[in-house]
C-alpha cells in the first residue's frame, strides 16, 4: 500500500470515526425543538434521509454477513468451505468507511446542485433513465477502471487490499481504499445526477438505486451461491444481465477474468469472461459441489448459556463474535427478539451447526443444542434435552463423524452420567463420545503451583471434582474438602482467606467479587497454530482458545483413540492426556 489516496483520513480514529455523523444527528435533533424556515427544514430533511439511507445500507451488509454465516442453512452451497479467520475479520473491521465517505459526498452534492433540493417522492421516468445511464455509463466505466486497477502499480498500491480477503463476504465489498470508493461514489452518482438533471429525479430513485447497488455488491461478494441455475437454463440471456456469487468468486481466484460490475455482458464483449463460470454456478447452486467435504472429523456439542450470550455467534454479529464475550449495552434492545427466538427454538428447533474450522486438513465443527443453561435445571426438561443430545450423537454416527465431545451441561452427571447413558443405550456407536473432562482435570491440576501442600475445593461432588481430589491425594496434597464445580456467591467467596486464588470450571464463571483475591479463567487450552478458518471466540475465551472439554475432544481425535470417554474420569489417564495435548501443539492459556 502507500499510494496517494490509499488511506482513509479517519483510519486512526477508531470508534470515534462515527462522530463524523454528529453534525447530521445534531441538525435533525435541533430541528425538532426549534422552528426553522423552509430552507432549513429542507436541510433537516436531507440530514434525516442521509442517516436513514446510511443505516439501511449498513443493515444490508450485516444481513448478508449473517446469512453467509448461517452454516446450518447454507453449508452445501458455500463456494469456499474455509471459514473467515480472525486475520480477515480484523482487516475488514472498518468495512463501513465508505458509508461515511458517501454520506459526506452526498451532503456536498446537495449544496452544489440545487436541483437535488426539491426532489419529488416519485417519478417513474427517472427509474428508466437511471437504468439506461447505469447500463450505458456506469457499467462500462467500472469495467474499464477495474481492469486498470489490475495493472501492476494500481493493484499493488490499491486493489490488492480488496483481494487480500481469502473468503469473500459482504464486508469484503466495503474493504477497499479511499481512491477506489471515490470512483465507486462517482459511478453511483452518474445515474442519480443524470436523471435529476433531466428533471426526472426523485427520492424513490435515490433510495432504490443506492440500496439495489449495495445489495448486488453484497450478492457478488457472498460465499454462498444463491442464484438458482434453473433461472439461467430457462432464460439463457440473463447470464449476461446479472452476475452471481460464483461468477465473482472466479474473479477473486483468477484475477484476469470476470471484471464486470454486475453485468457479465461486458466481460463477454471484452473477452474476459471465465469459461468455467456457468458450470461452476450450476454445480454450486444445485448443492452438489461440496457435500462430500462437509462431513466433520470432530464435533463439539455445545449449548446456549443465556439470552445475552446467544447473540455471540457469527450469524448474528460477526465482529462481535470474534471477540471474547462480554455483556454489551448495544445488545439490550435485541434481548426481546433473542428471547422470542429461544422460545421458538425450544419448541421447534433441533441441534444446529454454529461454526467450523480446519485443523490439519480435518474439519472440526461446533453444534449447539437449542437449550439455555437454566433449562438444564428444570426437572421436566431433562428428557427433552437428552433426546436432543442423543439425536445429535446418532446423526454424527450416521454421517461419519469420528469424535463428538459434550460441552458443559450436556455431560452433566445427573442428566446423563457424563454421556454414559447414550453409550450404554447404543453400544454399536462408531462415533466416539467424549466428555473431555480428563483434559479439563489436567488443565486445572497443572495450574496449581508445584509447592502447594493444601487445597480447598468447593462446589458439587462431580466426577471432575472427585478426579481432582483423588489425583491430589495420590500426590500427597492434602484435600480438605473436595466438593467441586458449583457456582458460588459473593458471600461464599468472602469465607476464603486473603490472597486466595480461585480455580474454576463452572459455566458461567463466578463473579470476581474479592479484590484481595485472584481469579483464574475457565479451564481452557490454546489450539495449535496451524488451525485454519477460525473466526469466532468460544464464549469468554480469548481468540484461538477453547474450553478444555473441547480441547479434550480434539486430542481424542488427533490421537485416533478408539475408546469412549464417558462416566467417571480415569485418574491414571490424566497425565497421559496432558502429554498428548502438548504433543499435538495445544498449549495452556498462560503460555
C-alpha positions as CSV (number, residue, x, y, z in Angstrom):
1,X,0.0,0.0,0.0
2,X,1.1,3.6,0.3
3,X,-0.2,5.2,-2.9
4,X,-1.9,8.6,-2.9
5,X,-5.5,8.4,-1.5
6,X,-4.9,4.8,-0.4
7,X,-5.5,5.6,3.3
8,X,-8.7,6.8,4.9
9,X,-8.5,10.2,6.7
10,X,-10.1,8.7,9.8
11,X,-8.5,5.3,9.8
12,X,-6.8,6.1,13.2
13,X,-10.0,7.4,14.8
14,X,-11.3,4.0,15.9
15,X,-14.8,4.1,17.1
16,X,-14.7,7.9,17.2
17,X,-15.0,8.0,13.4
18,X,-18.7,7.8,13.9
19,X,-18.6,11.3,15.4
20,X,-18.5,12.4,11.7
21,X,-22.2,11.7,11.7
22,X,-22.6,14.1,14.6
23,X,-23.5,17.2,12.6
24,X,-26.2,15.3,10.8
25,X,-27.7,13.9,14.0
26,X,-27.4,17.4,15.7
27,X,-29.2,19.1,12.7
28,X,-32.1,16.6,12.9
29,X,-32.4,16.8,16.7
30,X,-32.2,20.6,16.8
31,X,-34.8,20.9,14.1
32,X,-37.3,19.0,16.2
33,X,-37.1,21.6,19.0
34,X,-36.8,24.9,17.2
35,X,-38.9,26.4,14.4
36,X,-36.9,26.6,11.3
37,X,-37.6,28.4,8.0
38,X,-38.5,26.4,4.9
39,X,-34.9,26.3,3.5
40,X,-33.6,25.0,6.9
41,X,-36.4,22.4,7.0
42,X,-35.1,21.1,3.7
43,X,-31.6,20.7,5.2
44,X,-33.1,18.8,8.2
45,X,-34.9,16.5,5.8
46,X,-31.6,15.9,3.9
47,X,-29.8,15.0,7.1
48,X,-32.5,12.7,8.2
49,X,-32.6,11.0,4.8
50,X,-28.9,10.5,4.7
51,X,-28.9,8.9,8.1
52,X,-31.7,6.6,7.2
53,X,-30.1,5.6,4.0
54,X,-26.8,5.0,5.7
55,X,-28.5,2.8,8.3
56,X,-30.3,0.8,5.6
57,X,-27.1,0.3,3.6
58,X,-25.3,-0.9,6.7
59,X,-28.1,-3.2,7.5
60,X,-27.9,-4.8,4.0
61,X,-24.3,-5.6,4.6
62,X,-24.9,-7.0,8.1
63,X,-27.8,-9.2,6.9
64,X,-25.8,-10.6,4.1
65,X,-22.9,-11.3,6.5
66,X,-25.4,-13.1,8.9
67,X,-26.8,-15.2,6.0
68,X,-23.2,-16.2,4.9
69,X,-22.6,-17.5,8.4
70,X,-25.8,-19.5,8.8
71,X,-23.9,-22.7,8.2
72,X,-27.0,-24.7,9.2
73,X,-28.7,-23.4,6.1
74,X,-26.1,-22.9,3.5
75,X,-23.2,-25.4,4.2
76,X,-23.8,-27.4,0.9
77,X,-23.9,-24.2,-1.2
78,X,-20.8,-22.5,0.1
79,X,-18.3,-21.6,-2.5
80,X,-15.3,-22.0,-0.2
81,X,-15.7,-24.3,2.8
82,X,-12.9,-22.5,4.6
83,X,-14.2,-20.1,7.3
84,X,-13.4,-16.4,7.7
85,X,-10.5,-16.2,10.2
86,X,-9.5,-13.5,12.7
87,X,-7.0,-12.0,10.4
88,X,-9.6,-11.3,7.7
89,X,-12.1,-10.0,10.3
90,X,-9.6,-7.5,11.6
91,X,-8.6,-6.5,8.1
92,X,-12.3,-5.8,7.3
93,X,-13.2,-4.3,10.6
94,X,-13.6,-0.8,9.1
95,X,-15.6,-2.0,6.1
96,X,-18.2,0.8,6.6
97,X,-15.7,3.6,5.9
98,X,-17.3,4.1,2.5
99,X,-20.7,4.8,4.1
100,X,-19.2,7.8,6.0
101,X,-17.4,8.9,2.8
102,X,-20.5,8.8,0.6
103,X,-22.7,10.4,3.2
104,X,-20.3,13.4,3.3
105,X,-20.1,13.5,-0.5
106,X,-23.9,13.4,-0.8
107,X,-24.3,16.3,1.5
108,X,-21.8,18.3,-0.5
109,X,-23.5,17.4,-3.8
110,X,-26.8,18.6,-2.3
111,X,-25.5,22.1,-1.9
112,X,-23.6,22.0,-5.3
113,X,-26.6,21.0,-7.3
114,X,-29.7,23.0,-6.5
115,X,-32.0,20.6,-8.4
116,X,-31.4,18.0,-5.7
117,X,-33.0,20.2,-3.1
118,X,-36.6,19.7,-4.3
119,X,-36.9,16.2,-5.5
120,X,-40.4,14.7,-5.6
121,X,-41.2,11.4,-3.9
122,X,-41.8,9.5,-7.2
123,X,-41.0,9.8,-10.9
124,X,-41.4,6.7,-13.0
125,X,-39.4,8.1,-15.9
126,X,-36.4,8.6,-13.5
127,X,-36.1,4.9,-12.9
128,X,-35.9,4.2,-16.6
129,X,-33.4,7.0,-17.2
130,X,-31.2,5.8,-14.3
131,X,-31.3,2.2,-15.6
132,X,-30.2,3.4,-19.1
133,X,-27.4,5.5,-17.6
134,X,-26.3,2.6,-15.4
135,X,-26.0,0.2,-18.4
136,X,-24.6,2.8,-20.8
137,X,-22.1,4.6,-18.5
138,X,-21.6,3.1,-15.0
139,X,-21.2,-0.5,-16.1
140,X,-18.6,0.1,-19.0
141,X,-16.7,2.7,-16.9
142,X,-16.4,0.4,-14.0
143,X,-15.3,-2.5,-16.3
144,X,-12.6,-0.3,-17.8
145,X,-11.4,1.2,-14.4
146,X,-11.4,-2.3,-12.8
147,X,-9.2,-3.7,-15.5
148,X,-6.8,-0.7,-15.0
149,X,-6.7,-1.5,-11.3
150,X,-5.4,-4.9,-12.1
151,X,-2.3,-3.4,-13.6
152,X,0.9,-3.8,-11.6
153,X,1.1,-0.4,-10.0
154,X,-2.6,0.1,-9.2
155,X,-3.1,-3.4,-8.0
156,X,0.0,-3.4,-5.7
157,X,-0.8,0.0,-4.1
158,X,-4.6,-0.1,-4.1
159,X,-6.6,-3.0,-5.3
160,X,-4.6,-5.7,-3.5
161,X,-6.2,-4.8,-0.2
162,X,-9.6,-5.8,-1.6
163,X,-8.2,-9.1,-2.9
164,X,-6.4,-9.9,0.3
165,X,-9.5,-11.4,1.9
166,X,-9.3,-15.2,1.2
167,X,-13.0,-15.8,1.8
168,X,-15.2,-13.0,0.2
169,X,-18.2,-11.9,2.2
170,X,-20.4,-8.8,2.2
171,X,-17.9,-6.9,4.3
172,X,-15.3,-7.6,1.7
173,X,-17.2,-5.4,-0.7
174,X,-16.5,-2.4,1.5
175,X,-12.9,-3.3,2.2
176,X,-11.1,-1.2,-0.3
177,X,-9.0,2.0,-0.4
178,X,-10.3,5.6,-0.4
179,X,-9.5,6.1,-4.1
180,X,-11.5,3.0,-5.1
181,X,-14.5,4.1,-3.1
182,X,-14.3,7.6,-4.5
183,X,-14.5,6.1,-8.0
184,X,-17.5,4.0,-6.9
185,X,-19.1,7.1,-5.5
186,X,-18.9,8.7,-8.9
187,X,-20.3,5.6,-10.6
188,X,-23.2,5.6,-8.2
189,X,-23.8,9.3,-8.7
190,X,-23.9,9.2,-12.5
191,X,-27.4,7.6,-12.8
192,X,-28.9,9.7,-9.9
193,X,-27.4,13.0,-11.0
194,X,-28.2,12.3,-14.7
195,X,-31.8,11.5,-14.1
196,X,-32.1,14.6,-11.8
197,X,-30.5,16.9,-14.4
198,X,-33.1,15.8,-16.9
199,X,-35.8,16.6,-14.4
200,X,-36.7,13.0,-13.6
201,X,-35.1,12.6,-10.2
202,X,-37.0,11.5,-7.1
203,X,-36.4,10.4,-3.5
204,X,-37.5,6.9,-4.5
205,X,-34.9,6.8,-7.2
206,X,-32.1,7.7,-4.7
207,X,-33.2,5.1,-2.2
208,X,-33.9,2.3,-4.7
209,X,-30.8,2.8,-6.8
210,X,-28.3,3.0,-3.9
211,X,-29.9,0.1,-1.9
212,X,-30.0,-2.1,-5.0
213,X,-26.4,-1.2,-5.8
214,X,-25.3,-2.3,-2.3
215,X,-27.5,-5.4,-2.4
216,X,-25.9,-6.5,-5.7
217,X,-22.4,-5.7,-4.4
218,X,-23.1,-7.9,-1.4
219,X,-24.5,-10.6,-3.6
220,X,-21.3,-10.8,-5.7
221,X,-19.2,-11.0,-2.6
222,X,-21.3,-13.7,-1.0
223,X,-19.6,-17.0,-0.2
224,X,-22.9,-18.7,-0.9
225,X,-24.4,-19.4,-4.3
226,X,-28.0,-18.1,-4.1
227,X,-29.0,-17.7,-7.7
228,X,-30.7,-20.9,-9.0
229,X,-29.2,-22.4,-12.1
230,X,-32.7,-23.2,-13.4
231,X,-33.2,-19.5,-13.9
232,X,-30.4,-19.3,-16.5
233,X,-31.4,-22.5,-18.1
234,X,-34.9,-21.1,-18.6
235,X,-33.8,-17.6,-19.7
236,X,-30.2,-18.0,-21.0
237,X,-29.9,-14.3,-21.8
238,X,-30.0,-13.5,-18.1
239,X,-26.5,-14.9,-17.7
240,X,-25.2,-11.7,-19.4
241,X,-27.5,-9.4,-17.4
242,X,-26.8,-10.3,-13.8
243,X,-23.7,-11.9,-12.2
244,X,-23.7,-14.5,-9.4
245,X,-21.5,-15.1,-6.3
246,X,-19.7,-17.9,-8.0
247,X,-19.1,-15.7,-11.1
248,X,-17.4,-13.0,-9.0
249,X,-15.6,-15.7,-6.9
250,X,-13.7,-16.7,-10.1
251,X,-12.5,-13.1,-10.3
252,X,-11.0,-13.4,-6.9
253,X,-9.3,-16.6,-7.7
254,X,-8.4,-15.9,-11.3
255,X,-7.7,-12.2,-11.3
256,X,-7.6,-11.8,-15.1
257,X,-11.3,-12.6,-15.7
258,X,-14.8,-11.6,-14.7
259,X,-14.2,-7.8,-14.2
260,X,-17.8,-6.6,-14.6
261,X,-19.7,-4.5,-12.1
262,X,-23.0,-6.5,-12.2
263,X,-23.4,-7.5,-15.9
264,X,-21.3,-10.3,-17.4
265,X,-22.2,-8.8,-20.9
266,X,-19.2,-6.5,-20.6
267,X,-16.8,-9.4,-19.8
268,X,-18.2,-11.2,-22.9
269,X,-17.6,-8.0,-25.0
270,X,-14.1,-7.5,-23.5
271,X,-13.3,-11.3,-23.9
272,X,-12.5,-11.6,-20.2
273,X,-15.4,-14.0,-19.3
274,X,-14.1,-17.0,-17.4
275,X,-15.2,-20.2,-19.3
276,X,-15.8,-22.0,-16.0
277,X,-18.4,-19.6,-14.9
278,X,-21.6,-21.3,-15.9
279,X,-20.6,-24.8,-14.9
280,X,-19.3,-23.7,-11.5
281,X,-22.6,-21.9,-10.9
282,X,-24.7,-24.9,-11.8
283,X,-22.6,-27.2,-9.6
284,X,-22.7,-24.9,-6.5
285,X,-26.4,-23.8,-6.8
286,X,-27.5,-27.4,-7.0
287,X,-25.7,-28.1,-3.7
288,X,-23.7,-31.0,-5.2
289,X,-20.3,-29.3,-5.2
290,X,-19.3,-29.5,-1.5
291,X,-21.4,-32.2,0.0
292,X,-18.5,-34.7,0.4
293,X,-16.2,-32.1,2.1
294,X,-18.8,-31.1,4.7
295,X,-18.5,-34.2,6.9
296,X,-16.6,-33.2,10.0
297,X,-14.0,-35.4,11.7
298,X,-14.7,-33.9,15.1
299,X,-17.8,-32.2,16.6
300,X,-18.1,-30.2,19.8
301,X,-21.6,-30.3,21.0
302,X,-22.3,-27.1,22.9
303,X,-25.4,-25.4,24.3
304,X,-26.7,-21.9,24.8
305,X,-25.6,-20.3,28.1
306,X,-28.1,-17.4,28.4
307,X,-30.2,-14.9,26.4
308,X,-27.4,-12.4,26.0
309,X,-24.6,-14.7,25.1
310,X,-26.8,-16.5,22.5
311,X,-26.1,-13.4,20.2
312,X,-22.4,-14.1,20.5
313,X,-22.4,-16.2,17.2
314,X,-21.1,-15.3,13.7
315,X,-24.6,-15.4,12.1
316,X,-25.8,-12.6,14.4
317,X,-22.9,-10.2,14.6
318,X,-19.6,-11.4,13.0
319,X,-17.3,-8.8,14.5
320,X,-18.8,-9.1,18.0
321,X,-18.4,-12.9,18.0
322,X,-14.8,-12.5,17.0
323,X,-14.1,-11.1,20.5
324,X,-14.4,-12.7,23.9
325,X,-18.0,-12.4,25.1
326,X,-18.9,-9.5,27.4
327,X,-22.3,-8.1,28.1
328,X,-22.7,-5.1,25.9
329,X,-25.1,-2.2,26.2
330,X,-26.0,-2.3,22.5
331,X,-27.3,-5.9,23.0
332,X,-30.1,-4.8,25.3
333,X,-32.6,-3.7,22.6
334,X,-32.1,-7.1,21.0
335,X,-32.9,-9.1,24.1
336,X,-36.7,-9.4,23.4
337,X,-36.0,-10.7,19.9
338,X,-33.4,-13.1,21.2
339,X,-35.8,-14.4,23.9
340,X,-38.6,-15.0,21.5
341,X,-36.2,-16.8,19.1
342,X,-35.0,-19.0,22.1
343,X,-38.6,-19.9,23.0
344,X,-39.3,-20.8,19.3
345,X,-36.2,-22.9,19.3
346,X,-37.3,-24.7,22.4
347,X,-40.5,-25.8,20.6
348,X,-39.3,-26.4,17.1
349,X,-35.5,-26.4,16.7
350,X,-33.1,-29.3,16.6
351,X,-29.3,-29.3,17.1
352,X,-27.7,-27.0,14.6
353,X,-24.3,-26.1,13.2
354,X,-22.8,-22.9,14.6
355,X,-19.2,-22.6,13.4
356,X,-16.3,-24.6,12.0
357,X,-12.6,-24.6,11.4
358,X,-9.9,-26.8,9.9
359,X,-7.0,-28.5,11.8
360,X,-4.5,-30.4,9.8
361,X,-7.0,-30.9,6.9
362,X,-9.7,-32.2,9.2
363,X,-13.0,-30.3,9.5
364,X,-14.0,-29.5,13.1
365,X,-17.5,-28.2,13.8
366,X,-19.4,-26.8,16.8
367,X,-23.0,-27.9,17.0
368,X,-25.4,-26.3,19.5
369,X,-28.3,-27.9,21.4
370,X,-31.1,-25.3,21.3
371,X,-31.4,-25.0,25.1
372,X,-30.3,-22.3,27.6
373,X,-28.3,-23.1,30.7
374,X,-31.2,-22.5,33.1
375,X,-33.3,-25.2,31.2
376,X,-30.9,-27.9,32.3
377,X,-32.0,-27.4,35.9
378,X,-35.7,-27.8,35.1
379,X,-36.7,-31.4,36.0
380,X,-39.4,-31.6,33.3
381,X,-36.8,-30.5,30.6
382,X,-34.3,-33.3,31.2
383,X,-35.9,-35.9,28.9
384,X,-36.1,-33.4,26.0
385,X,-32.5,-32.3,26.4
386,X,-31.2,-35.8,26.5
387,X,-33.3,-36.6,23.4
388,X,-31.6,-33.6,21.6
389,X,-28.2,-34.8,22.6
390,X,-29.0,-38.4,21.6
391,X,-30.2,-37.4,18.2
392,X,-27.1,-35.3,17.7
393,X,-24.9,-38.3,18.6
394,X,-26.8,-40.6,16.3
395,X,-26.7,-38.1,13.4
396,X,-22.9,-37.7,13.9
397,X,-22.6,-41.5,13.8
398,X,-24.7,-41.7,10.7
399,X,-22.7,-39.2,8.6
400,X,-19.3,-40.5,9.7
401,X,-18.1,-38.2,12.4
402,X,-15.2,-39.8,14.3
403,X,-15.4,-38.0,17.7
404,X,-18.1,-35.9,19.4
405,X,-17.3,-34.1,22.6
406,X,-20.0,-33.0,25.0
407,X,-19.8,-29.4,26.4
408,X,-20.6,-28.2,29.9
409,X,-24.1,-29.2,30.9
410,X,-24.6,-31.6,28.0
411,X,-22.5,-34.0,30.1
412,X,-24.0,-33.2,33.4
413,X,-23.7,-36.3,35.7
414,X,-27.2,-36.0,37.0
415,X,-28.5,-35.6,33.4
416,X,-26.9,-38.5,31.6
417,X,-23.9,-39.7,33.6
418,X,-21.4,-37.8,31.6
419,X,-22.6,-39.3,28.4
420,X,-22.6,-42.8,29.7
421,X,-26.4,-43.0,29.2
422,X,-26.0,-42.8,25.4
423,X,-23.1,-45.2,25.1
424,X,-24.9,-47.8,27.1
425,X,-28.1,-47.4,25.1
426,X,-26.3,-47.6,21.7
427,X,-23.3,-50.0,22.2
428,X,-22.6,-50.2,18.5
429,X,-21.8,-46.5,18.0
430,X,-18.9,-45.9,15.6
431,X,-18.5,-42.3,16.7
432,X,-16.5,-41.9,19.9
433,X,-18.4,-40.0,22.6
434,X,-16.1,-37.9,24.8
435,X,-16.8,-35.6,27.8
436,X,-13.3,-34.1,27.7
437,X,-13.1,-33.9,31.5
438,X,-9.8,-35.8,31.7
439,X,-8.0,-32.9,30.0
440,X,-10.1,-30.4,32.0
441,X,-8.8,-32.0,35.2
442,X,-5.3,-32.0,33.8
443,X,-5.5,-28.2,32.9
444,X,-6.7,-27.4,36.4
445,X,-4.1,-29.6,38.1
446,X,-1.3,-28.0,36.1
447,X,-2.4,-24.5,37.1
448,X,-1.8,-25.4,40.7
449,X,1.8,-24.5,41.8
450,X,4.1,-27.5,42.5
451,X,4.8,-26.4,46.1
452,X,1.1,-26.3,47.2
453,X,0.5,-28.5,50.2
454,X,-3.2,-27.9,50.9
455,X,-6.1,-27.3,48.5
456,X,-9.7,-26.4,49.4
457,X,-12.2,-27.5,46.7
458,X,-15.7,-26.2,46.8
459,X,-18.9,-26.8,44.8
460,X,-20.6,-30.0,43.8
461,X,-19.4,-33.6,44.1
462,X,-18.9,-34.0,40.4
463,X,-16.9,-36.6,38.5
464,X,-14.4,-33.9,37.8
465,X,-14.2,-32.9,41.4
466,X,-13.7,-36.5,42.5
467,X,-10.9,-37.0,39.9
468,X,-9.0,-33.8,41.0
469,X,-9.3,-34.8,44.7
470,X,-8.1,-38.3,44.1
471,X,-5.2,-37.1,41.9
472,X,-4.1,-34.6,44.5
473,X,-4.4,-37.2,47.2
474,X,-2.1,-39.5,45.2
475,X,0.4,-36.6,45.0
476,X,0.3,-36.3,48.9
477,X,-1.5,-32.9,48.6
478,X,-3.9,-32.5,51.5
479,X,-7.5,-32.2,50.3
480,X,-9.6,-30.5,53.0
481,X,-12.9,-30.6,51.1
482,X,-13.4,-31.9,47.6
483,X,-16.8,-30.6,46.5
484,X,-16.2,-29.1,43.1
485,X,-17.9,-27.2,40.3
486,X,-20.8,-25.2,41.7
487,X,-21.3,-21.5,41.1
488,X,-20.5,-19.7,44.4
489,X,-22.0,-16.4,45.6
490,X,-20.0,-13.3,46.7
491,X,-21.0,-14.2,50.3
492,X,-19.5,-17.7,49.9
493,X,-16.4,-16.1,48.4
494,X,-16.0,-13.9,51.5
495,X,-15.2,-17.1,53.5
496,X,-11.9,-17.6,51.6
497,X,-8.8,-16.1,53.3
498,X,-7.0,-13.1,51.8
499,X,-4.8,-13.9,48.8
500,X,-6.8,-16.9,47.7
501,X,-6.7,-17.9,44.0
502,X,-10.0,-19.2,42.7
503,X,-9.6,-22.1,40.1
504,X,-12.9,-22.7,38.5
505,X,-14.6,-24.9,35.9
506,X,-18.2,-23.7,36.2
507,X,-20.2,-22.1,33.4
508,X,-20.9,-19.2,33.7
509,X,-17.7,-18.2,35.6
510,X,-18.1,-16.9,39.1
511,X,-18.1,-13.1,39.6
512,X,-14.7,-11.5,40.5
513,X,-16.0,-10.1,43.8
514,X,-12.9,-10.2,46.1
515,X,-10.3,-7.5,45.3
516,X,-7.8,-9.1,47.6
517,X,-8.1,-12.5,45.8
518,X,-7.3,-13.6,42.3
519,X,-9.5,-15.4,39.8
520,X,-8.5,-18.0,37.2
521,X,-10.4,-18.3,34.0
522,X,-12.3,-21.4,33.0
523,X,-10.2,-24.4,32.2
524,X,-9.0,-23.9,28.6
525,X,-6.3,-24.6,26.1
526,X,-5.0,-22.7,23.1
527,X,-5.4,-24.5,19.8
528,X,-2.4,-25.3,17.6
529,X,-1.1,-22.5,15.5
530,X,-1.9,-24.4,12.2
531,X,-5.7,-24.1,12.8
532,X,-7.4,-22.5,9.8
533,X,-10.6,-20.6,9.3
534,X,-11.3,-20.0,13.0
535,X,-13.0,-16.6,13.3
536,X,-15.2,-16.7,16.5
537,X,-14.4,-16.8,20.2
538,X,-15.8,-19.6,22.3
539,X,-17.9,-17.7,25.0
540,X,-15.5,-15.7,27.2
541,X,-12.3,-17.3,25.8
542,X,-9.6,-15.4,24.0
543,X,-9.0,-15.8,20.3
544,X,-7.8,-19.2,19.5
545,X,-8.6,-20.6,22.9
546,X,-11.3,-23.2,23.6
547,X,-12.7,-24.8,26.7
548,X,-10.7,-27.8,28.0
549,X,-13.5,-30.2,27.2
550,X,-13.4,-29.0,23.6
551,X,-9.6,-29.4,23.6
552,X,-10.1,-32.9,25.1
553,X,-12.2,-34.0,22.2
554,X,-9.6,-32.5,19.7
555,X,-6.8,-34.6,21.4
556,X,-9.0,-37.7,21.3
557,X,-9.5,-37.1,17.5
558,X,-5.8,-36.4,16.8
559,X,-4.6,-39.4,18.7
560,X,-7.2,-41.6,17.0
561,X,-8.2,-43.3,20.3
562,X,-10.9,-45.8,19.7
563,X,-12.5,-45.8,23.2
564,X,-15.3,-43.7,24.5
565,X,-14.6,-41.2,27.4
566,X,-17.8,-41.1,29.4
567,X,-18.8,-41.5,33.0
568,X,-16.1,-41.4,35.7
569,X,-12.7,-40.0,34.9
570,X,-9.8,-42.5,34.9
571,X,-7.3,-40.7,37.2
572,X,-4.5,-42.7,35.8
573,X,-5.0,-41.2,32.3
574,X,-4.8,-37.6,33.3
575,X,-1.0,-37.3,32.8
576,X,-1.3,-39.3,29.5
577,X,-3.9,-37.0,28.1
578,X,-2.0,-33.9,29.2
579,X,1.2,-35.1,27.4
580,X,-0.8,-35.9,24.3
581,X,-2.3,-32.4,24.2
582,X,1.2,-30.8,24.4
583,X,2.5,-33.2,21.8
584,X,-0.1,-32.1,19.3
585,X,0.6,-28.4,19.8
586,X,-2.2,-27.4,22.3
587,X,-0.9,-25.1,25.0
588,X,-2.1,-23.8,28.3
589,X,-3.6,-20.3,28.0
590,X,-0.8,-18.8,30.2
591,X,1.9,-20.0,27.8
